[in-house]
């Protein structure tokens, strides 16, 4: 798959009661299969941008276009929330199938899809548990599984690993990479963690200012397996820090 | 003492002791003439009175009759209360449209409607059910309304993100289950509220425990009045326990 999956152009967004716009004349593209990290300080508008891209927040001006062809039985974009956000009254299996309801899929196929992502996210043995019976890391993986079940071309992740402990975070980061390779979906990954961005992304986009501008848009060509603990990342990390 | 209270048998023993103390006080009040003569039944006469009320074929038909308008009043009041509370909490148009009316009607006690219950339904189950349903309606209306208002707004964002943003889909998949603990606790309060108005509603002459109680009081049979009071307590306890089981089953997902 080539070309872009997302084109945002001329976005302007100003919250009511706010003196300045969060986004103004903002243009942004994500290519098919690309892993993009969106980095910025708190309050700069990266989560806002993600919500506009997700279609959860309507911009005052500008357009968000999904460029991949619409396929039946699929949602072209899906989001993973920072807080996992499972429905507490549904078992894990029911939570993961949430986005599949209303897609017109036969029940058998819905079950197959759920089983498939349960395996992909290594959650199969917990399928019948309620959310309160899962660990923080499992909840986060469930959020990813729910998003993957709808076979998105663009996976939006909103600081998905910021609420888990360091060891779990490392595991989840590895899994995110594996899932990205296995599924071929593009990922737009919001984080305030420079290290995380440098470890995971093929392209790092730094937002700063008010309204938010792209302060740095940098490709990362170091292979993922060589990155963790490598000093090759040091120049990249310092460039991101400067841009912030 | 805390050790004693920590075990089940200890607490049960104290509970029984409290009951015995109450009955002793009651008996003493009769023996020493603390109440106006003839107005306080002997507690030890109550079992015999109960047997007499059952044997004479008054108690059980009265319970049955009470249950008929209780069930109807409870069902109607609950269904309408939940429905209107749901509409008020989820539709801004409905909320604005009904707000003044609700504010005017809310303070009117259910029993004030007895006049109209008689005018519209004569002396019938429907009349008693109508009066009962009004109290139940308000309990459920407020419980449902506030339960829905308290649903975590982040769940609505989740619903919109995963294709459940339409009114019906969103409220079926998110609002109702999320608000179910509050809605169910409103329904359970209604089960009790209906009993509270039941006896008074029967004063309009519909057969039932309230009417039998009134008839017994009329001839000074206060021991029979106590029998009906205890019967009401028993039926309520059973209804509440049954509802508790249903609630526990439906809310098994909670930690």
Interface residues (C-beta under 8 A of the other chain):
Chain A: X54 X55 X56 X75 X78 X79 X81 X83 X85 X87 X88 X89 X90 X91 X98 X99 X101 X102 X103 X130 X132 X146 X150
Chain B: X154 X155 X157 X158 X160 X161 X162 X163 X164 X169 X173 X174 X177 X178 X180 X253 X254 X255
